[in-house]
Amino acid sequence: MDQQEKTIEKQSELIRVLVEPLTENLNMKKNEIKGLKRLDKIVAEVSAAVIKMAKEEVESIKKEVAVAKAEIDVVMNRDKVGCPT
């Protein structure tokens, strides 16, 4: 092996030693991004479910309020016409 081949071999090894931790770091970052994307999807799904539940609860309360208002109106109308309770 001549001097040029030895130099190339040493440079190749040095490049490999320098690039290896960078590659590992890159792979870790890619995995973190994948995890964050999965987490983002989960958060979006949970948020949608919570919003749906809240809307359903609001509708239920609206119905209860309407029923209560109707009952109040009936009582108020009885009082106006002098009907016994």
C-alpha positions in Angstrom: 0.0 0.0 0.0 1.5 3.3 -1.0 1.4 6.6 0.9 -1.5 8.0 -1.1 -3.7 4.9 -0.3 -2.8 5.1 3.4 -3.7 8.8 3.4 -7.0 8.0 1.7 -7.7 5.2 4.2 -7.0 7.5 7.2 -9.1 10.2 5.8 -12.0 7.8 5.1 -11.7 6.5 8.7 -11.7 10.0 10.0 -14.8 10.9 8.0 -16.5 7.8 9.2 -15.7 8.6 12.8 -17.0 12.2 12.4 -20.1 11.3 10.4 -21.2 8.4 12.6 -22.4 10.5 15.6 -24.1 12.9 13.2 -25.9 10.1 11.6 -27.0 8.7 15.0 -28.2 12.2 16.0 -30.1 12.6 12.8 -31.8 9.2 13.3 -32.7 10.2 16.8 -34.2 13.5 15.6 -36.2 11.6 12.9 -37.6 9.3 15.5 -38.5 12.3 17.7 -40.3 13.9 14.8 -42.2 10.7 14.1 -43.2 10.5 17.8 -44.3 14.2 17.7 -46.4 13.6 14.6 -48.1 10.6 16.3 -48.6 12.7 19.4 -50.0 15.5 17.3 -52.5 13.1 15.7 -53.6 11.8 19.1 -54.0 15.4 20.4 -56.1 16.3 17.4 -58.3 13.2 17.8 -58.8 13.8 21.6 -59.5 17.5 20.9 -62.1 16.6 18.3 -63.8 14.1 20.7 -63.8 16.7 23.5 -65.3 19.3 21.2 -68.0 16.9 20.1 -68.8 16.0 23.7 -69.0 19.7 24.6 -71.4 20.4 21.7 -73.6 17.5 22.7 -73.6 18.8 26.3 -74.6 22.3 25.2 -77.4 20.9 23.1 -78.6 18.8 26.0 -78.5 21.9 28.3 -80.4 23.9 25.6 -83.1 21.3 25.6 -83.3 21.3 29.4 -83.6 25.1 29.4 -86.3 25.0 26.8 -88.3 22.5 28.9 -87.8 24.6 32.0 -88.8 27.7 30.2 -92.0 26.0 28.9 -92.8 24.9 32.4 -92.3 28.5 33.7 -94.5 29.8 30.9 -97.3 27.4 31.9 -97.1 28.5 35.5 -97.0 32.1 34.6 -100.0 31.8 32.3 -102.0 30.0 35.0 -101.2 32.9 37.4 -102.4 35.4 34.7 -105.8 33.8 34.2 -106.3 33.0 37.8 -106.2 29.2 37.4 -105.7 27.2 40.6 -102.3 25.4 40.8 
